[in-house]
Every structure is written in structure tokens, then in C-alpha cells.
Amino acid sequence: MQLTGFHDKIALVTGAAGGIGAAVARLLAQAGTHVIATDLHAPCFAPADQNIQAETLDVSDSAQVDALVARIERERGPIDIGVNVAGVLSTTTVTDTTDAEWRRVFAVNCDGVFHVSRALAQHMQPRRRGAIVTVGSNAAGIPRHAMAAYAASKAAATLFTRCLGLELAPHGIRCNIVAPGSTLTPMQTGMWADDSGAARVIAGLPEQYKTGIPLQKLATPDDVAYAVLFLLSEQAGHIALSDLYVDGGATLRA
């Protein structure tokens, strides 16, 4: 079965300079979508990656977000697809987390999702069509050692997206969440002290009260991106307010 509902649509993807965001942008473009790929620094894609327009965007700046969305709507056409991927990591314990660090994490992971989703909703709602997916984290659903700011920001973004979905569903707009676990991205590998990092994550970290991954492997960015595309597709046309965990069973979620 081929996923449908993407041809000639316009999509806005944040956090697209690498990892999951870049994978989402490429898969959408391959499906025939015109993708506006954004990040703090304009993402770079290969010449073969057609249908992708790179733009700079600081999602924590609501004025920037509103201006870019308005320009895309004016110059390219209606945005029917939005994917919130932009995110930052924090690995300090609560007692070592400064006010500035807390605000930095929430400014991107939570405020950014609010700014982008609000701007898109304001345009989508009158048209009564569209789909938004927020890439959250399985850390939003289970306590993590030395990740309180990150987990709290992702939990806030998750419930915000579900509340937004409740408001927009009567207008034919679907909002969902994909919650990845450990994924082979720079954000993940940057936490590893040596080459045994992957094996330790897969086996679990009992000293941090963290379970391992039952599937015995880390996710790839494409693993997560395909889940995002499914929730955006016509085949997921009756799915709204869902929170899909893509973590190899790591959270043992029912």
C-alpha cells in the first residue's frame, strides 16, 4: 500500500537540518509534496532532493514564525501539512538546571510548537483542511534521570498538540503526535561517552532506572519519519489526537 494525500501539497517542516526533520522533509518531497524545510540555519539538501525549499527560522520567535507562514501562504499557496520537529536537549539534573537553561529548552520544545501550530491553524481553520504532527518524545511519558527540563517540555508540547487537535477536529483538521525513543541522530550520539553507547542504550541503564529496548536496536530517522508520514496521509484520515510511540517498546507502554 502506498500512502496518499501528498501530491502537490505544501508542507512546513521545522528542525529539518538533520536527523528526523531532514528525513521527514525528504520523504514528503519524494511523495510529491512541496516542502518548506526550516531550521536555525537553512538546511542543506542534495540536488536530487527536489521539491524542498530551505528557509531559516527560529521557532522560539513568534514574529518570525508568523511572518514566514504568511509569506509561504502568499507566495507558494496554502499550507496543508505541518510537522514540528525542532527540538533541543538538556541533560542536567534539576538541582543543576538554571532558570536560563529551563527557559531555553521550553522556548524551542514547547513555545516553538505553540508558535508554529497556532500560525498554521489560523490559516487552516477557515479552509477546513490540514494535518499537523508534532514529533515529541517517549520521555514525555516516563520519568528520565537528568532530563527533567526536556521531558517536561515534551510533555507540554504533547498535551498542547492534543488540545489543539480537539479544537481543530470539528474543522476537519487532524493533529497527532509521534513520540520517538532513542534514535540514531546527533542528539542521541552526543550523549555517548564512547563506542559502547548504542549497546548500553539497547541493554538499558539500571543506574539511571532506564529500561532497554525490547526490539534490540535503535531507531533510524526514517523509522520515525515513516510514522509521521502515515499520520499525515489519507490512510490515517480518521486518526486524531493520537500519541504514537516509536521506541521499540522501550517504555513498555500499554
Secondary structure, DSSP 8 states (H G I E B T S, - for coil): ----S-TT-EEEESSTTSHHHHHHHHHHHHTT-EEEEEESS-----TT-TTEEEEE--TT-HHHHHHHHHHHHHHT--EEEEEE---------GGG--HHHHHHHHHHHTHHHHHHHHHHHHHHHHHT-EEEEEE--GGGSS--TT-HHHHHHHHHHHHHHHHHHHHHGGGTEEEEEEEE-SBSSHHHHTT-SSTTHHHHHHH-BGGGTB---TTSS-B-HHHHHHHHHHHHSGGGTT--S-EEEESTTTT---
